[in-house]
Amino acid sequence: MEVESFEDEEVAKLLNDSFVSIKVDREERPDVDKVYMSFVQALYGGGGWPLSVFLSPDLKPLMGGTYFPPNDNYGRPGFKTLLKKVKDAWDSKRDTLVKSGTYAIEELTKALSASAGADKLSDGISREAVSICAKQLSRSYDSEFGGFGSAPKFPRPVEIQLMLYYFKKLKESGKTSEADEEQSMVLFSLQGMANGGMHDHIGGGFHRYSVDECWHVPHFEKMLYDQGQLANVYLDGFIITKDVIYSYVAKDILDYLRRDMIAPEGGIFSAEDADSFEFEGAKRKKEGAFYIWSSDEIDEVLGENADLFKEHYYVKKSGNCDLSSRSDPHNEFAGKNVLIERNEMSAMASKFSLSVEKYQEILGECRKKLFDVRLNRPKPHLDDKIIVSWNGLVISSFARASKMLKAEPESTKYCFPVVNSQPEEYIEVAEKAALFIRGNLYDEQSRRLQHSYRQGPSKAPAFLDDYAFLIAGLLDLYENGGGIEWLKWAIKLQETQDELYLDREGGAYFNTEGQDSSVLLRVKEDHDGAEPSGNSVSAINLVRLASIVTGEKADSYLNTAHRLLAVFELRLREMAVAVPLMCCAADMISVPSRKQVVLVGSKSSPELNNMLSAAHSVYDPNKTVIHIDPSNSDEMEFWEEYNSNVAEMAKKNRNSEKVVALVCQHFTCSPPVFDSSSLTRLLSK
C-alpha cells in the first residue's frame, strides 16, 4: 500500500481533502496498534498489517481493514472507493458511526481486561495445559516439510518451546515412545526452517516467514525478535541432541547479529527491510532484491565451484521458485533463485567425490565470495531503533549460548557465515546490550524504563513486554555467569513492573500504565504469537524468581503468578494452542519442587566457567542456576538478605580449593561434586 496508494496523487488528494492522516509505527507504539488491531479483529475475525483504521476526532474506531488495493480488485473495494464511502458515511450517518465506535470500545474493554475467578488455576488445567496444547499443535503438524499449520508459515518459536517442554515431561514420566515422537516433530521442523530459503544461507539469520509451505520463498524482512527466539530454540535442540547442526544455526544467527545489527555502544537494532533497490539508480525497490541470485551471477562469482554450489542450493537457469504454487504466484522472481538445501550433505559430498569436511569447506568459501559480492548491492534499510523488549530476547540467547555452546566437541569447525569464535565472547555481547539499556533507557531514581532509543530515548514510556522480556534476559544473563548486579536489577524491575502494570484486584498485567487517555484500551495480553505475551513471560519470570529467593518475597512472586494464570484459565482450557508459553508457565508452577544448581567458587576460577557450562549442558526448563563467590562481600550481602540458605552454603564451602556444585530441591541438596563431568552426570539422572 505504501507504493500503490500512499504515493499516488489521486489517493493523496482524497486523504488531504477529507481526512487527517496519521502514520503509526507499531514497533514504537504497540499500545496504539493493539487498540485498533483488536477492533479490526473483533469486527472481521482477522487482522494483520498494513492496518488502515478510520477514527472519529475523539479517536473512536469507525471502520477499518488490512490490505486494500488502490482500485477495486481481487473481489474487494479499492482504497479510493473506500475513502469516498467513509467520507459519505461520515457526512450522512455520523451519529450512528460514532455510537458504534463507542460501543465497540466498551465491549472490547470488557473482553480484554478479564479478572481471575479464583486465586489460582484449577489443578487439572495447571497439570494438563501443556498436554492439551501439544496435542492441538500435533494435529496441525506438517509431516512433509515440518512446522505447524500451512502456508504462509511463520517460525513461531513458542510452539517449539512448548513441544520441547512436553517432550521432557513425557520422558521424565517414562513415556519414551511418545517423547520421541514429540522430539522428532520439533527436530524435523528446525531442520526444515534451517534448510529453507527463509534462512539467509549467505549472511546468516532468518527472514520473517515463508510464503509457501516448504519454507522456501520468504517475506525477506529480518526481525530482531525472531533472531533471539530462534537462536534459543536451536540452542535447546543442540543441548538435547548434542548434534552440531543445531548449534551451527544458533551461531549463524548470533554471528549475523554481531556483524550487522549491533550499535557501537552495544544496543541491538530492530530490523532490516525486505525491499531494496536492484542496483544503484533504480527507481523502485523490490522485495528480496538484496538476497536473490541468477544462475549466471553464481557462475561468474564461483567459477569452477559453481556447479557444486548450484546443485547444493537448487539453483536453476530459469529460477527456482517453483516448489509450490504459492512460492511466486505473480512471477516476481522469474530467472532468480532463493537458496534452499534439499539434499543430505553426505550424499552431495559423495556425489562430488569429496569428504564431508572438504565439501563443507568449499560451500563456506562459496558463501563468503557471494557475501562479498552482495555487499556491493544496495542494502535494505536498517531500522536502527533499539527496542528494550527485543533486546531482552537477544540478551537471553547470547547469554545462554556462552555456556551451552561449550558442549560442542573441541574439534568442531564451522564455515562462513559462522565465525569460529569462543563461546565466552557471546556473554560480552549480552552484557554490553544490558549496559546500554541501563545507561540510556533506565532512570535509576524512578526505576522506570523507556521503550526505545534512536538518537536518544523515545518519548514513549516502556510497556509490559519491555519489563518482562528484559527481566527474562537478565535472569538468563545472571544464570549463565553474569554478575550479581543483573539479578539485583531484575528484582528491581519486577517491583516496578508490579507497581505500573499489575491489576492487584483482578490479577495479571495490563500492557500499559494506563496514564495516556488517548490510548482507549488497557489490555491484558495473553496471545503467544510471533512474540510471546508479556503475561506468559512474566508468569515464568515470577516462578524463576521465587526459586532464587525465599520467605515472603518468594511467596509473593508465586501468589502473583498463580493469580495471573487464573485470569486466563478459560483460554488455557479452550484455546491452549493460542498460549503455548503460558501453558509451560502453568505447568512450571505446578511442579512440586524446582531444581536448583548452586555453584560455590571464585569468579576468577576457570573451573567455575566449566561448572556453569555443565549446569547448562542438560535440557531442563525447571532448573535454576545460582552461583556465589564467598570472597565477594557484595554477593554475600545479597544472599544474606534474599536467601540465607545460599549464603550458608557459601560459608560452609568457603575454604574449598575447588568449585563446589550442589544440586538441590527445596534447598535439600545432594552430596557436593567438584568437577564438571560429575555435575553433568548428576543432572542427567
C-alpha positions as CSV (number, residue, x, y, z in Angstrom):
1,M,0.0,0.0,0.0
2,E,2.9,2.3,0.6
3,V,3.7,2.4,-3.1
4,E,0.3,1.6,-4.6
5,S,-1.8,4.0,-2.6
6,F,0.2,6.4,-0.3
7,E,2.5,7.6,-3.2
8,D,-0.5,8.0,-5.5
9,E,-1.6,11.6,-6.3
10,E,-5.3,10.8,-6.5
11,V,-5.2,9.0,-3.2
12,A,-3.2,11.9,-1.6
13,K,-5.9,14.4,-2.8
14,L,-8.7,12.3,-1.3
15,L,-6.9,11.9,2.0
16,N,-5.9,15.6,2.2
17,D,-9.3,16.9,1.3
18,S,-11.3,14.9,3.9
19,F,-9.1,13.2,6.4
20,V,-6.2,13.9,8.9
21,S,-3.7,11.2,8.1
22,I,-1.6,9.8,10.9
23,K,1.0,7.1,10.4
24,V,1.8,5.0,13.4
25,D,5.0,3.0,13.9
26,R,3.6,-0.1,15.6
27,E,7.0,-1.0,17.0
28,E,7.3,2.4,18.6
29,R,3.7,2.4,19.8
30,P,2.4,-1.2,20.2
31,D,-0.2,0.1,22.6
32,V,-1.9,2.2,19.9
33,D,-1.6,-0.6,17.4
34,K,-3.2,-3.0,19.9
35,V,-6.3,-0.9,20.3
36,Y,-7.2,-0.7,16.6
37,M,-6.0,-4.1,15.7
38,S,-8.3,-5.5,18.3
39,F,-11.1,-3.6,16.8
40,V,-10.5,-4.9,13.3
41,Q,-10.0,-8.5,14.6
42,A,-13.3,-8.3,16.5
43,L,-15.2,-6.8,13.6
44,Y,-13.9,-9.1,10.8
45,G,-12.5,-12.1,12.6
46,G,-8.9,-11.5,11.5
47,G,-6.3,-8.8,11.2
48,G,-2.8,-8.0,10.0
49,W,-0.6,-5.3,8.6
50,P,-0.8,-2.9,6.9
51,L,-3.6,-1.8,9.1
52,S,-5.9,1.1,8.0
53,V,-8.5,2.4,10.5
54,F,-10.8,5.4,10.3
55,L,-11.3,7.2,13.6
56,S,-13.6,9.9,14.9
57,P,-12.0,13.1,16.2
58,D,-12.1,11.6,19.7
59,L,-10.2,8.5,18.4
60,K,-13.1,6.0,18.4
61,P,-12.7,3.5,15.6
62,L,-15.4,3.7,12.9
63,M,-14.3,1.1,10.4
64,G,-11.0,-0.4,9.1
65,G,-9.2,-3.3,7.5
66,T,-5.9,-4.6,6.4
67,Y,-4.7,-4.5,2.8
68,F,-6.7,-2.6,0.2
69,P,-5.7,-2.4,-3.5
70,P,-5.7,1.1,-4.9
71,N,-8.6,0.3,-7.2
72,D,-11.5,-2.2,-6.9
73,N,-9.8,-5.5,-7.5
74,Y,-9.4,-9.0,-6.1
75,G,-13.1,-9.0,-5.2
76,R,-12.7,-6.2,-2.7
77,P,-13.1,-2.4,-2.8
78,G,-10.2,-0.3,-3.7
79,F,-8.7,2.2,-1.3
80,K,-10.0,5.1,-3.3
81,T,-13.6,3.7,-3.3
82,L,-13.2,3.1,0.5
83,L,-12.1,6.7,1.1
84,K,-15.1,8.1,-0.7
85,K,-17.6,5.8,1.1
86,V,-16.2,6.7,4.5
87,K,-16.4,10.4,3.7
88,D,-20.1,9.9,2.5
89,A,-20.9,7.8,5.7
90,W,-19.4,10.5,7.9
91,D,-21.4,13.2,6.3
92,S,-24.7,11.3,6.3
93,K,-24.6,8.9,9.3
94,R,-22.1,10.5,11.7
95,D,-24.1,9.8,14.9
96,T,-24.6,6.2,14.0
97,L,-20.9,5.7,13.3
98,V,-19.8,7.4,16.5
99,K,-22.2,5.3,18.6
100,S,-21.0,2.1,17.0
101,G,-17.3,3.1,17.7
102,T,-18.0,3.9,21.3
103,Y,-19.9,0.6,21.8
104,A,-17.1,-1.3,20.2
105,I,-14.5,0.2,22.6
106,E,-16.8,-0.5,25.6
107,E,-17.2,-4.1,24.6
108,L,-13.5,-4.6,23.8
109,T,-12.6,-3.1,27.2
110,K,-14.8,-5.8,28.9
111,A,-13.4,-8.6,26.8
112,L,-9.7,-7.7,27.1
113,S,-9.4,-7.0,30.8
114,A,-10.7,-10.2,32.4
115,S,-10.3,-10.8,36.1
116,A,-9.4,-14.0,37.9
117,G,-12.3,-16.1,39.3
118,A,-10.0,-17.7,41.9
119,D,-6.6,-17.3,43.4
120,K,-5.1,-20.0,41.3
121,L,-5.7,-22.3,38.4
122,S,-7.6,-25.5,39.0
123,D,-5.1,-28.3,39.5
124,G,-6.3,-30.2,36.4
125,I,-5.6,-27.3,34.0
126,S,-2.3,-26.5,35.6
127,R,-1.1,-30.0,35.1
128,E,-2.7,-30.7,31.7
129,A,-2.4,-27.4,29.8
130,V,0.9,-28.5,28.2
131,S,-0.5,-31.8,27.1
132,I,-3.7,-30.1,25.7
133,C,-1.6,-27.6,23.7
134,A,0.9,-30.2,22.4
135,K,-2.0,-32.4,21.1
136,Q,-3.6,-29.4,19.4
137,L,-0.3,-28.5,17.7
138,S,0.3,-32.1,16.7
139,R,-2.9,-32.1,14.7
140,S,-1.6,-29.3,12.6
141,Y,1.9,-30.8,12.1
142,D,3.2,-30.8,8.6
143,S,4.9,-34.2,8.2
144,E,6.2,-33.4,4.7
145,F,8.0,-30.1,5.4
146,G,7.9,-29.6,9.2
147,G,6.3,-26.9,11.2
148,F,2.7,-26.4,12.4
149,G,0.0,-25.2,10.1
150,S,0.0,-24.4,6.4
151,A,1.3,-21.6,4.2
152,P,2.2,-18.9,4.9
153,K,4.5,-20.5,7.5
154,F,5.7,-18.5,10.4
155,P,8.6,-19.6,12.7
156,R,6.6,-19.3,15.9
157,P,9.3,-20.3,18.4
158,V,6.9,-20.6,21.4
159,E,5.4,-23.7,19.6
160,I,8.9,-25.3,19.6
161,Q,9.4,-24.3,23.2
162,L,6.1,-26.0,24.2
163,M,6.8,-29.2,22.3
164,L,10.3,-29.5,23.8
165,Y,8.9,-28.9,27.3
166,Y,6.3,-31.6,26.7
167,F,9.0,-33.9,25.3
168,K,10.9,-33.5,28.6
169,K,7.7,-34.1,30.7
170,L,6.9,-37.3,28.8
171,K,10.5,-38.6,29.1
172,E,10.5,-38.0,32.8
173,S,7.3,-39.9,33.2
174,G,8.7,-42.9,31.3
175,K,6.6,-42.4,28.1
176,T,9.6,-42.8,25.9
177,S,7.9,-43.5,22.5
178,E,5.6,-40.5,22.9
179,A,8.5,-38.3,23.9
180,D,10.5,-39.5,20.8
181,E,7.5,-38.6,18.6
182,E,7.3,-35.1,20.0
183,Q,11.1,-34.6,19.7
184,S,11.1,-35.8,16.1
185,M,8.4,-33.3,15.1
186,V,10.5,-30.5,16.6
187,L,13.8,-31.5,15.1
188,F,12.3,-32.1,11.7
189,S,10.8,-28.6,11.9
190,L,14.0,-27.0,13.0
191,Q,15.9,-28.7,10.1
192,G,13.2,-27.6,7.6
193,M,13.5,-24.0,8.6
194,A,17.3,-24.1,8.6
195,N,17.4,-25.7,5.1
196,G,14.8,-23.4,3.6
197,G,15.1,-20.0,1.9
198,M,13.6,-18.4,5.0
199,H,17.2,-18.9,6.4
200,D,19.7,-16.5,4.9
201,H,22.4,-19.0,3.9
202,I,24.8,-16.3,2.8
203,G,24.7,-13.8,5.6
204,G,23.1,-15.7,8.5
205,G,19.9,-15.1,10.4
206,F,16.2,-15.7,9.4
207,H,13.7,-13.8,7.3
208,R,10.2,-13.2,8.7
209,Y,8.2,-16.1,7.3
210,S,7.8,-18.3,4.3
211,V,5.0,-17.6,1.8
212,D,4.9,-21.3,0.8
213,E,4.5,-24.5,2.8
214,C,8.1,-25.7,2.2
215,W,10.0,-22.9,4.0
216,H,11.4,-21.7,0.6
217,V,10.4,-18.2,-0.5
218,P,10.2,-15.8,2.4
219,H,9.0,-12.4,3.1
220,F,12.5,-11.1,3.3
221,E,12.3,-8.8,6.3
222,K,14.5,-9.7,9.2
223,M,13.2,-9.0,12.7
224,L,15.2,-9.0,15.9
225,Y,12.6,-10.8,17.9
226,D,12.7,-13.7,15.5
227,Q,16.5,-13.9,15.8
228,G,16.6,-14.0,19.6
229,Q,13.8,-16.6,19.9
230,L,15.1,-18.8,17.1
231,A,18.6,-18.8,18.5
232,N,17.2,-20.1,21.8
233,V,15.2,-23.0,20.3
234,Y,18.2,-24.1,18.2
235,L,20.3,-24.0,21.3
236,D,17.8,-26.2,23.0
237,G,17.8,-28.5,20.0
238,F,21.6,-28.8,20.3
239,I,21.6,-29.4,24.1
240,I,19.0,-32.2,23.7
241,T,20.7,-34.0,20.8
242,K,24.3,-32.8,21.0
243,D,24.1,-32.6,17.2
244,V,26.1,-29.6,15.9
245,I,23.7,-28.9,13.1
246,Y,21.6,-27.1,15.6
247,S,24.5,-25.3,17.3
248,Y,25.6,-24.2,13.9
249,V,22.3,-22.5,13.2
250,A,22.3,-20.8,16.6
251,K,25.8,-19.4,15.9
252,D,24.8,-18.4,12.4
253,I,22.0,-16.2,13.9
254,L,24.2,-14.7,16.6
255,D,27.1,-14.0,14.4
256,Y,24.8,-12.3,11.9
257,L,23.6,-10.1,14.7
258,R,27.1,-9.4,15.9
259,R,28.2,-8.4,12.4
260,D,25.3,-6.3,11.2
261,M,22.9,-5.4,14.0
262,I,24.8,-4.1,17.0
263,A,25.4,-0.4,17.6
264,P,29.0,0.6,18.7
265,E,27.6,1.3,22.2
266,G,26.1,-2.2,22.5
267,G,22.4,-1.8,21.8
268,I,20.9,-4.1,19.2
269,F,19.0,-2.8,16.2
270,S,15.4,-3.8,15.4
271,A,15.1,-5.0,11.8
272,E,16.2,-5.0,8.2
273,D,13.6,-4.3,5.5
274,A,12.5,-6.8,2.9
275,D,12.8,-4.4,-0.1
276,S,15.9,-2.8,-1.6
277,F,17.0,-1.4,-5.0
278,E,18.2,-3.9,-7.5
279,F,21.1,-1.5,-8.5
280,E,22.3,2.0,-7.8
281,G,19.9,4.4,-9.5
282,A,16.9,2.1,-9.7
283,K,13.6,3.9,-9.2
284,R,11.7,1.3,-7.3
285,K,12.7,-1.1,-4.5
286,K,12.0,-4.8,-5.0
287,E,11.2,-7.5,-2.4
288,G,14.3,-9.7,-1.8
289,A,16.5,-7.9,-4.4
290,F,19.5,-8.0,-2.0
291,Y,19.2,-11.7,-1.3
292,I,18.3,-13.5,-4.6
293,W,20.6,-14.7,-7.4
294,S,20.6,-15.6,-11.1
295,S,22.4,-18.7,-12.2
296,D,24.7,-16.6,-14.4
297,E,25.7,-14.4,-11.4
298,I,26.7,-17.5,-9.5
299,D,28.7,-18.9,-12.4
300,E,30.6,-15.6,-12.7
301,V,31.4,-15.4,-9.0
302,L,32.2,-19.0,-8.2
303,G,33.8,-20.3,-11.3
304,E,34.8,-23.9,-11.0
305,N,32.8,-24.5,-7.9
306,A,29.6,-23.0,-9.4
307,D,28.1,-26.4,-10.4
308,L,28.6,-27.9,-6.9
309,F,27.1,-24.8,-5.3
310,K,24.1,-24.6,-7.7
311,E,23.2,-28.3,-7.2
312,H,23.5,-28.0,-3.4
313,Y,21.2,-24.9,-3.3
314,Y,18.8,-25.9,-6.1
315,V,19.8,-23.1,-8.4
316,K,18.3,-23.1,-11.9
317,K,18.8,-21.0,-15.0
318,S,15.0,-20.4,-15.1
319,G,14.8,-19.6,-11.4
320,N,13.9,-22.0,-8.6
321,C,10.8,-20.5,-7.1
322,D,8.8,-23.4,-8.5
323,L,8.5,-25.8,-5.5
324,S,5.0,-24.6,-4.7
325,S,2.2,-22.8,-6.4
326,R,2.4,-20.3,-3.5
327,S,6.1,-19.6,-3.9
328,D,5.8,-17.0,-6.7
329,P,2.2,-16.6,-7.9
330,H,2.9,-13.3,-9.7
331,N,6.2,-14.5,-11.3
332,E,8.1,-11.7,-9.5
333,F,11.2,-13.9,-9.2
334,A,11.4,-15.3,-12.7
335,G,15.1,-16.2,-13.5
336,K,16.0,-15.7,-9.9
337,N,16.9,-18.1,-7.2
338,V,16.2,-18.2,-3.4
339,L,18.8,-20.6,-2.0
340,I,17.4,-23.8,-0.4
341,E,19.1,-27.0,0.7
342,R,17.2,-30.1,-0.5
343,N,19.7,-32.9,-0.3
344,E,21.7,-34.5,2.5
345,M,25.2,-33.1,2.9
346,S,26.8,-36.6,3.0
347,A,25.1,-37.7,-0.2
348,M,26.1,-34.5,-2.0
349,A,29.7,-34.8,-0.8
350,S,29.8,-38.4,-2.1
351,K,28.4,-37.4,-5.4
352,F,31.3,-34.9,-5.9
353,S,33.8,-37.5,-4.5
354,L,34.7,-35.3,-1.6
355,S,34.8,-35.8,2.2
356,V,32.0,-34.1,4.0
357,E,34.5,-31.8,5.7
358,K,36.0,-30.7,2.3
359,Y,32.6,-30.3,0.8
360,Q,31.5,-28.0,3.7
361,E,34.7,-26.0,3.3
362,I,34.0,-25.4,-0.4
363,L,30.5,-24.3,0.4
364,G,31.7,-21.9,3.1
365,E,34.2,-20.4,0.6
366,C,31.5,-20.0,-2.0
367,R,29.2,-18.4,0.6
368,K,31.9,-15.9,1.5
369,K,32.5,-15.0,-2.1
370,L,28.8,-14.4,-2.7
371,F,28.6,-12.4,0.6
372,D,31.4,-10.1,-0.6
373,V,29.6,-9.6,-3.9
374,R,26.3,-9.0,-2.1
375,L,27.9,-6.2,0.0
376,N,28.2,-4.1,-3.2
377,R,24.4,-4.2,-3.8
378,P,22.2,-1.5,-2.4
379,K,21.4,-2.7,1.1
380,P,17.9,-3.0,2.6
381,H,17.0,-0.2,5.0
382,L,18.2,-0.8,8.6
383,D,15.7,0.0,11.3
384,D,18.2,1.2,13.9
385,K,15.7,1.7,16.7
386,I,16.9,-0.1,19.8
387,I,13.8,-1.6,21.5
388,V,14.1,-2.8,25.1
389,S,11.8,-5.9,24.8
390,W,13.5,-7.3,21.7
391,N,16.9,-6.6,23.2
392,G,15.8,-8.6,26.2
393,L,15.1,-11.6,24.0
394,V,18.5,-11.4,22.4
395,I,20.3,-10.8,25.7
396,S,18.9,-14.2,26.7
397,S,20.1,-16.0,23.6
398,F,23.6,-14.5,23.7
399,A,23.9,-15.3,27.4
400,R,22.7,-18.9,27.0
401,A,24.9,-19.5,24.0
402,S,28.0,-18.5,26.0
403,K,27.7,-21.6,28.2
404,M,25.6,-24.1,26.2
405,L,27.9,-24.0,23.2
406,K,30.8,-25.2,25.3
407,A,29.2,-28.6,25.0
408,E,30.3,-28.7,21.4
409,P,33.2,-31.1,20.7
410,E,36.5,-29.3,20.7
411,S,37.2,-30.4,17.1
412,T,34.1,-28.6,15.8
413,K,34.9,-26.3,13.0
414,Y,32.4,-24.1,11.1
415,C,32.4,-22.4,7.7
416,F,31.2,-18.9,6.7
417,P,28.9,-17.2,7.7
418,V,29.7,-18.6,11.2
419,V,32.7,-17.2,12.9
420,N,34.8,-19.8,14.8
421,S,34.8,-17.6,18.0
422,Q,34.9,-18.7,21.6
423,P,31.5,-19.1,23.3
424,E,32.6,-16.7,26.1
425,E,32.5,-13.8,23.6
426,Y,28.7,-14.1,23.4
427,I,28.2,-13.2,27.0
428,E,30.1,-10.0,26.4
429,V,27.6,-9.0,23.8
430,A,24.7,-9.7,26.2
431,E,26.3,-7.7,29.0
432,K,27.1,-4.8,26.6
433,A,23.4,-4.7,25.5
434,A,22.2,-4.7,29.1
435,L,24.6,-2.0,30.0
436,F,23.4,0.1,27.1
437,I,19.8,-0.2,28.2
438,R,20.7,0.6,31.8
439,G,22.7,3.6,30.8
440,N,20.4,5.1,28.2
441,L,16.8,3.8,28.8
442,Y,16.5,3.4,32.5
443,D,16.1,6.1,35.2
444,E,17.8,5.0,38.4
445,Q,15.8,7.3,40.5
446,S,12.3,6.4,39.3
447,R,13.4,2.9,38.4
448,R,11.5,3.2,35.1
449,L,12.4,2.1,31.6
450,Q,11.8,3.9,28.3
451,H,10.6,1.8,25.4
452,S,13.2,2.5,22.7
453,Y,16.2,4.5,21.6
454,R,17.1,6.2,18.3
455,Q,19.5,9.1,18.5
456,G,18.3,9.4,22.1
457,P,15.5,7.8,24.2
458,S,12.0,7.8,22.7
459,K,9.2,9.8,24.3
460,A,7.1,6.6,24.6
461,P,7.2,5.0,28.1
462,A,8.0,1.3,28.4
463,F,5.3,-1.3,28.0
464,L,4.8,-4.6,29.9
465,D,6.8,-6.5,27.3
466,D,9.8,-4.3,27.8
467,Y,9.9,-5.1,31.5
468,A,9.0,-8.8,31.2
469,F,11.4,-9.6,28.3
470,L,14.3,-7.7,29.8
471,I,13.8,-9.4,33.2
472,A,13.9,-12.8,31.5
473,G,17.1,-11.8,29.7
474,L,18.7,-10.5,32.9
475,L,17.8,-13.8,34.7
476,D,19.5,-15.7,31.8
477,L,22.5,-13.4,31.9
478,Y,22.9,-14.0,35.7
479,E,22.3,-17.7,35.5
480,N,24.9,-18.1,32.7
481,G,27.7,-16.4,34.7
482,G,26.8,-12.7,34.7
483,G,27.4,-10.7,37.8
484,I,25.0,-10.4,40.8
485,E,24.1,-6.8,39.6
486,W,22.0,-8.3,36.8
487,L,20.0,-10.4,39.3
488,K,19.6,-7.3,41.6
489,W,18.3,-5.2,38.6
490,A,15.9,-8.0,37.6
491,I,14.4,-7.9,41.1
492,K,14.1,-4.1,41.0
493,L,12.5,-4.2,37.5
494,Q,10.0,-6.8,38.7
495,E,9.0,-4.4,41.6
496,T,8.5,-1.6,39.1
497,Q,6.5,-3.8,36.7
498,D,4.2,-4.8,39.6
499,E,3.7,-1.2,40.5
500,L,2.9,0.0,37.0
501,Y,1.0,-2.8,35.3
502,L,-0.3,-5.3,37.8
503,D,-4.0,-5.5,38.4
504,R,-3.9,-6.1,42.1
505,E,-7.6,-6.8,42.3
506,G,-8.3,-8.8,39.2
507,G,-4.9,-10.4,38.6
508,A,-2.4,-10.4,35.7
509,Y,-0.7,-7.5,34.0
510,F,-2.1,-4.8,31.7
511,N,0.0,-3.9,28.7
512,T,0.3,-0.2,29.5
513,E,0.5,2.0,32.6
514,G,-2.9,3.5,31.8
515,Q,-1.8,7.1,32.0
516,D,-2.4,8.1,28.4
517,S,-6.0,9.0,27.8
518,S,-5.6,8.9,24.0
519,V,-5.0,5.1,24.2
520,L,-8.5,3.8,24.6
521,L,-7.9,0.2,25.7
522,R,-5.8,-1.2,28.5
523,V,-5.4,-4.8,27.6
524,K,-4.3,-8.0,29.5
525,E,-2.5,-9.6,26.6
526,D,-2.2,-13.4,26.5
527,H,-1.6,-14.5,22.9
528,D,1.8,-16.1,22.3
529,G,2.4,-15.2,18.7
530,A,5.4,-14.1,16.8
531,E,6.5,-12.7,20.2
532,P,5.4,-14.3,23.4
533,S,2.9,-12.3,25.5
534,G,4.1,-10.2,28.4
535,N,1.9,-12.1,30.8
536,S,3.3,-15.5,29.7
537,V,6.9,-14.4,30.1
538,S,6.0,-12.7,33.4
539,A,4.5,-15.9,34.8
540,I,7.7,-17.7,34.1
541,N,9.8,-14.9,35.5
542,L,7.9,-15.0,38.7
543,V,8.4,-18.8,39.1
544,R,12.1,-18.4,38.4
545,L,12.5,-15.5,40.9
546,A,10.6,-17.5,43.5
547,S,13.1,-20.3,43.2
548,I,16.0,-17.8,43.8
549,V,14.8,-16.0,46.9
550,T,13.0,-17.3,50.0
551,G,10.4,-16.2,52.5
552,E,7.7,-13.6,51.9
553,K,9.2,-12.4,48.7
554,A,9.1,-15.9,47.2
555,D,5.5,-16.4,48.4
556,S,4.6,-13.0,46.8
557,Y,6.1,-14.0,43.5
558,L,4.2,-17.3,43.4
559,N,0.9,-15.8,44.5
560,T,1.1,-13.2,41.7
561,A,1.9,-15.9,39.2
562,H,-1.0,-18.1,40.4
563,R,-3.4,-15.2,40.1
564,L,-2.1,-14.2,36.7
565,L,-2.6,-17.7,35.3
566,A,-6.1,-17.9,36.9
567,V,-7.1,-14.9,34.8
568,F,-6.5,-16.9,31.7
569,E,-8.0,-20.2,32.8
570,L,-10.7,-20.3,30.1
571,R,-8.1,-19.6,27.5
572,L,-5.8,-22.3,28.7
573,R,-8.7,-24.7,28.8
574,E,-10.4,-24.0,25.5
575,M,-7.7,-22.4,23.3
576,A,-4.3,-23.7,24.6
577,V,-2.7,-23.6,21.2
578,A,-3.0,-19.7,21.3
579,V,-1.0,-19.6,24.5
580,P,1.8,-22.2,24.4
581,L,4.3,-20.4,26.6
582,M,1.6,-19.7,29.2
583,C,0.9,-23.4,29.1
584,C,4.5,-24.0,30.1
585,A,4.2,-21.5,32.9
586,A,1.1,-23.2,34.2
587,D,3.0,-26.5,34.3
588,M,6.1,-24.9,35.9
589,I,4.1,-23.5,38.8
590,S,2.6,-27.0,39.4
591,V,5.9,-28.7,39.6
592,P,6.3,-29.6,43.3
593,S,9.9,-28.7,43.6
594,R,12.1,-26.7,41.1
595,K,15.7,-28.0,40.8
596,Q,18.4,-25.6,42.0
597,V,22.0,-25.9,41.0
598,V,24.2,-23.9,43.4
599,L,27.8,-23.3,42.4
600,V,30.2,-22.0,45.1
601,G,33.7,-20.8,44.0
602,S,35.8,-17.9,42.9
603,K,34.6,-15.9,39.9
604,S,38.2,-15.8,38.6
605,S,38.4,-19.6,38.6
606,P,38.2,-21.2,35.1
607,E,36.6,-24.2,36.7
608,L,33.6,-22.0,37.7
609,N,33.0,-21.4,34.0
610,N,33.3,-25.1,33.3
611,M,30.8,-25.8,36.1
612,L,28.4,-23.2,34.7
613,S,28.6,-24.9,31.3
614,A,28.0,-28.3,32.8
615,A,25.0,-26.8,34.7
616,H,23.5,-25.7,31.3
617,S,24.5,-28.8,29.3
618,V,21.4,-30.7,30.2
619,Y,18.0,-29.6,29.0
620,D,15.7,-28.8,31.9
621,P,13.4,-25.8,31.8
622,N,12.5,-26.4,35.5
623,K,16.0,-25.7,36.7
624,T,17.6,-22.6,38.3
625,V,21.4,-22.0,38.4
626,I,22.8,-19.9,41.3
627,H,26.5,-19.1,41.6
628,I,28.2,-17.4,44.5
629,D,31.7,-16.3,45.3
630,P,32.2,-16.5,49.1
631,S,35.0,-13.9,48.9
632,N,32.8,-11.3,47.3
633,S,31.2,-9.2,50.0
634,D,28.6,-7.7,47.7
635,E,27.3,-11.2,46.7
636,M,27.3,-12.5,50.3
637,E,25.4,-9.4,51.4
638,F,22.8,-10.0,48.7
639,W,22.3,-13.7,49.5
640,E,22.1,-13.0,53.3
641,E,19.2,-10.6,52.5
642,Y,17.3,-12.7,49.9
643,N,18.2,-16.3,50.6
644,S,20.2,-17.2,53.7
645,N,20.4,-20.8,52.6
646,V,22.6,-19.9,49.7
647,A,24.8,-17.7,51.9
648,E,25.1,-20.6,54.3
649,M,26.2,-23.0,51.6
650,A,28.9,-20.5,50.5
651,K,30.1,-20.2,54.1
652,K,30.4,-23.9,54.5
653,N,32.4,-24.2,51.3
654,R,34.4,-21.0,51.7
655,N,37.7,-22.8,52.1
656,S,37.4,-25.3,49.4
657,E,40.2,-25.1,46.8
658,K,37.8,-26.4,44.2
659,V,34.5,-25.1,42.9
660,V,31.7,-26.9,44.7
661,A,28.4,-27.8,43.0
662,L,25.3,-28.8,44.8
663,V,22.0,-29.9,43.2
664,C,19.1,-29.1,45.5
665,Q,15.3,-29.2,45.6
666,H,13.8,-27.0,48.3
667,F,17.4,-26.5,49.3
668,T,17.8,-30.1,50.4
669,C,20.9,-31.0,48.5
670,S,22.6,-34.0,47.1
671,P,26.3,-34.5,48.2
672,P,28.6,-31.9,46.7
673,V,30.5,-32.6,43.5
674,F,33.8,-31.0,42.5
675,D,34.1,-31.3,38.7
676,S,32.0,-30.5,35.7
677,S,31.7,-34.1,34.4
678,S,30.3,-35.3,37.8
679,L,27.8,-32.4,37.7
680,T,26.7,-33.3,34.2
681,R,26.1,-36.9,35.3
682,L,24.2,-35.8,38.4
683,L,21.9,-33.5,36.3
684,S,21.3,-36.2,33.7
685,K,19.8,-38.6,36.2
